[in-house]
Amino acid sequence: MTNLYPQLAIDLKKLEENVSLITEKCHKQGISVMGVTKVFCAQEEAARAFVEGGVDYLADSRVENLIDMAHLSPEKVLLRLPMPSEAQVIVQHVDISLNSELKTIKALDQAAKLLDKTHRIILMVDLGDLREGIWPSDFDATIREILTLDKILLEGIGVNLTCYGGVVPKTDNLSQLTALNQHLKDTFGVTVKMVSGGNSSFLYLLDQGGVPEGINNLRLGEALVLGRETAYGDQIPGTHADVFQLKAEIIELKQKPSVPIGEIGMDAFGNKPTFVDKGIRLKGILAVGRQDVHPDNLIPLDENLTIIGSSSDHMIVDFTDSKTDYHVGDIITFNVEYGALLSLSTSPYIKKVTY
Ligand SMILES: *Cc1c(COP(=O)(O)O)cnc(C)c1O
């Protein structure tokens, strides 16, 4: 018998509902959807719910996760720029990769020659968010080189916004992408299959009718898993925010002072903590810690619980204001934000349980 907690509980029905609602909305506007599985480490049943919900591609930043999903039928897309050293693995296991470096694209071409395959790429253009992508002024020179490579097929062009720089997609920055697409046709006689307009921060444009002509693909993670559009952080009507929940067990529950007794030196992470004296409080310890998740990105379902801190393996919660009578061994449930979901998914100590 393996232990069940701490647990990341996954509601597959709600996940599939999120995916089908958003995917249908995209399809109605002629936009295909890459379902991004990285935030839940491509957990098998959740990835299947993406497929059942109607995504057109499965996309992840790690080739390992794409290999794990090989048995699922949609084509696999590598989101993070490839490492040149993994070119062969990528050509072998990935249908389409996002790229911005000619050196890497040439390595993919060489690997594809060896494996006698064609590898498809999406050329990323940086429109100001300052994460990945070629600078628009390098576009022509890059395209010219790509077109000389026998085993590389230019599947599309794309942009990524609201990741590093927090830049919001708008008609003006996106129309630069569609202008480059037009330029490809006019100058190079090349018609690409895909113009990939971005991630979950793009979705608000669907409702406002502001999708620039020609954008026909999105790569969606957070919107599908948490039902959140990420330009302004709004919940998408009709979606579930509680597909993924953390469940952790109470291992101690006692009345204790709110201020430590003795000289205050440093905490487990080298910071000098400060405390407000609220008198004696009912404080509990949950068996989950920073090795699994940062406590800032968790929302207790019982609104009267307050997370007051956590160390590597312990989370301390103030239970005083709750109307529920808790006991050692009870399970506390939290909704999770993106950062919490990411680290809970990668922690080997967290049991992933689907419902
Ligand atoms: C993670 C990622 C996405 C998905 O972003 P969300 O905000 O979760 O929708 C899209 N594109 C790229 C390149 C990514 O790395």
Ligand as a Chemical Component Dictionary entry (heavy atoms), coordinates in Angstrom:
data_LIG
# 
_chem_comp.id                   LIG 
_chem_comp.type                 NON-POLYMER 
_chem_comp.pdbx_formal_charge   0 
_chem_comp.three_letter_code    LIG 
# 
loop_
_chem_comp_atom.comp_id 
_chem_comp_atom.atom_id 
_chem_comp_atom.alt_atom_id 
_chem_comp_atom.type_symbol 
_chem_comp_atom.charge 
_chem_comp_atom.model_Cartn_x 
_chem_comp_atom.model_Cartn_y 
_chem_comp_atom.model_Cartn_z 
_chem_comp_atom.pdbx_ordinal 
LIG C1 C1 C 0 4.241  27.386 -22.127 1  
LIG C2 C2 C 0 4.106  27.890 -23.495 2  
LIG C3 C3 C 0 2.836  28.156 -24.015 3  
LIG C4 C4 C 0 1.568  28.021 -23.204 4  
LIG O1 O1 O 0 1.397  29.135 -22.374 5  
LIG P1 P1 P 0 0.054  29.340 -21.493 6  
LIG O2 O2 O 0 0.155  30.725 -20.986 7  
LIG O3 O3 O 0 0.090  28.309 -20.418 8  
LIG O4 O4 O 0 -1.097 29.151 -22.414 9  
LIG C5 C5 C 0 2.765  28.584 -25.330 10 
LIG N1 N1 N 0 3.866  28.759 -26.085 11 
LIG C6 C6 C 0 5.102  28.517 -25.611 12 
LIG C7 C7 C 0 6.269  28.736 -26.495 13 
LIG C8 C8 C 0 5.270  28.079 -24.314 14 
LIG O5 O5 O 0 6.501  27.844 -23.839 15 
# 
loop_
_chem_comp_bond.comp_id 
_chem_comp_bond.atom_id_1 
_chem_comp_bond.atom_id_2 
_chem_comp_bond.value_order 
_chem_comp_bond.pdbx_ordinal 
LIG C1 C2 SING 1  
LIG C2 C3 SING 2  
LIG C2 C8 DOUB 3  
LIG C3 C4 SING 4  
LIG C3 C5 DOUB 5  
LIG C4 O1 SING 6  
LIG O1 P1 SING 7  
LIG P1 O2 DOUB 8  
LIG P1 O3 SING 9  
LIG P1 O4 SING 10 
LIG C5 N1 SING 11 
LIG N1 C6 DOUB 12 
LIG C6 C7 SING 13 
LIG C6 C8 SING 14 
LIG C8 O5 SING 15 
# 
